[in-house]
Amino acid sequence: MTDQLKDLEDEVAARTAALNTQAELDALYTSVLGRKGGRLSQIMAGVGKLPKEERAEFGQRANESKLRIESSFASAALRLRDAGLRSELAKTYDVTFPATAPKRGSIHILRRTLNDVVSFFRSRGFAVVLGPEVESEYYNFEAMNIPADHPSREAMDTFYLPSGALLRTHTSPMQVRAMLQHPPPIAILVPGKVYRRDALDARHAFMFHQFEGLQVGRGVTFAHLKGFVGDLCRHLYGPERRTRFRPSYFQFTEPSAEVDVSCGVCAGSGCRSCGGAGWLEMGGSGMVHPHVLRSAGYDPELYTGWAFGLGIERIALVRHNIDDIRLLTENQPAFVEQFQ
Ligand code: PHE
C-alpha cells in the first residue's frame, strides 16, 4: 500500500507538469484528491485490512503523500497562471520589441553663444547681472547723457508703454543702475533682451539680445578696452580673427568706437559675405562719459572705465555663417538641429 502511495505521488507529479489548462488541472485534482472516489481516498480506505500495529505508521505516510501531491498541484496552478498572464500581455504589448531611444534636444546657438560670452567674462572675474526689460526714460536715456529733446532718442525707435515707461533699447541703462549699487571698482557683464521699433527683415529684429561689458576703476584706459575686446573676439571666433576700432559717436562714451572683426570667410580681403569690406560690424564701445559716471555717483576725476554693447544674434550669425536673423527665432527643427 505504501508503494501505491509512492506511485500516485509520482504519477501526479508527472501529469501536473505536463498539463496545459485549468480544466485539465481541475479534473485531475478531483480524480486524485476528491473526497468520494478520489484515488487517494481509495488507497486510504484499505487501511482497515492492515494489521493494527501498522495502521498508525501508514496514516502518517498517507498524510505526507497528500502534502506532496498538493504541492504538485499548487506549482502547476502557479505555472498556468503565469502562462495565462504572459499570453494576455502578448495580445497588447510585444515585450520583446526593441525600444526606441529618446530623441535628444540640442542647445540653441543663441544660448550657446551667450554661454560662451558668459564663460569668457567669468574667467576674467566679471560679475553677471541682469536688469529690467521694462525701463524708465531716465535710465535708458537721461542717465546715459541723452537729454529729452536730443535727436538720438528718435534714432533709437523706442517702444513706449502707456505708463510712460519703455522697453529698453539697449543694455546700457544697467551701467548706471549697477554703479549706483556698487562702489568702484566694478566689472560686470549684462546680457539680455532689448527692443527697437524696427521692421523685421534679414538683418533687423524688433527684439534681440545684447550684452554690455563695463569696467570702471582707477587707471582704466582705452588700451584695456582694446585688449579685452580682442581677447573676447578670439575666444568667440577663433585665434586667427583680428579686431578693429573705428571712431564713432555715442552720447554715453567719449571717445567712442565701433568694433569690427575680420571676416572669417575672406580673412579681411573682401568677399560677398562681408559685402567686400573684409570686416564685420560687432557693436559700439568707448570710454564711459564723465556725465554717466557722475549720474552713478562715481567721481570722474578719480575713476575711468570702458563699456561696450554687442549683439548676441550678430555674433551667432557670424560664427555660423548664417545670413538671416529670422532663422534664429522661427524655430524650424531642421534649422535648429543642424548645430548639434
Ligand atoms: N548701447 C549702444 C547700442 O546699443 C552700444 C554701446 C554700449 C556703445 C556701450 C558704447 C558703449 O548701440
Residues whose N, C-alpha, C, O or C-beta is under 5 A from the ligand:
A	BS01	LIG	T169 H170 S172 F250 T253 G284 S285 G286 A307 F308 G309
